[in-house]
């Protein structure tokens, strides 16, 4: 009996080049009714002590970011809201939000 040829991916067959593999490791996504109520527990599990909630004025007007900040506060996590994001912002949000909400850097311990 003749041997079967080795399997090939669709990319190799179409382009004649080797396949390239990409891996993306993302944190778990949580959604559904009541999911935001667990944000304090979830962030505490990561060891968060301070959180900056970044949003736009329209979403801020719904009260949702404030509810998130309240849930974080109930878990002992300091939360602030930055609502200065616009629809055309491209890469400027982090520097503007950092300037609007400066955090005092904590001292890191060093191991010898």
N, C-alpha and C positions, 0 to 999 in steps of 0.2 A: 504494500500500500504506500502511495506517495505521501510525504509529509506535507501538512498544511502550512502555508506561508505564515510568518509571524503577524499578529494583529497590528494594524496601524491606526493612528488617530486620524480624524477627519482633516485636521490641519495639515498633517504631513502629506496626505493624499492630494489635497487641493493646491498647496503652495510649493511643495517639494522641499520645505525647510523643516528643521526640527521643532518639535512642540516646546513651548516655554510654559513653565508652571508658575503660577502666582498663588501665594498663600496670604490670607487675610485673617488675622485673629482679632475678633471684635468681642467686647464685653457682651454679656447677655442683654437682650432687649426685653423690657417689661411693658406691656400695654394692656388696656382693658379698664373697665369701670373700677375705680378705687386704687389703681396702680400707683398713682401719685401720692396716695396716703402712706405708702411704704418707703418714700424717699429718705426719710430720716434714718430708718433702720438700715437701708441699703448703703447709704453713705457712711454711717457709723461702722459698718462691716469693713469698709475700705480704710478706716482709721481717720476719716476726714474730721477736722475740727473747725475749718472755715470754708465756706462755699460762696462763690460769686455767681448769682443767677443772671445770665445775660439774655436780654429780650428786646423787643421793640415797643414803642409807645402803645401801639394798638393792642398787642397781647397783654401788656401791663394793665391796660384799662379794663380788661376782663376780670382782673383780680387773681388769675391763676398763678402768676409768679409770686404774689404775696402769700397765697395758700401754700405754695412749695416752701417758701422761706419760713412760714409758721411751722410746717411739719419738720423742717430741719431744726428749728429752734427747740421744738419739743423733744428732740433727740439729743439736745445739748450741743448742737452744732451752730456756730455763728454764721448767719447768712445775710448777705446784702444783695440788693437788686440794682443792676445797671440796665436802664431802659433806653439807652441812646443808640441803639442799632437802627440803621435805615435800610431801606430795600436795595439801595445801590452800594452798600458798603462792601468793599473787597479788601480784606486783609488789614483794615485799619481799626477794627473793633477791639482787638486785644490791647493795643497801645492806648486807645482812648479809654477803655474800661479800666485799665490799670491806673491811668492817671486820675480818673474820677474816684477810684476806690483804692487808694494806696494801703497796702497791708504792711504792718510792721514785720519785717522778716524775723522769724524766730531763730534763736541761736541753735546751731546744730552741735550735737556732742561729737567729739572725736574719740576714736578708740586708739589706744596705743598698743 
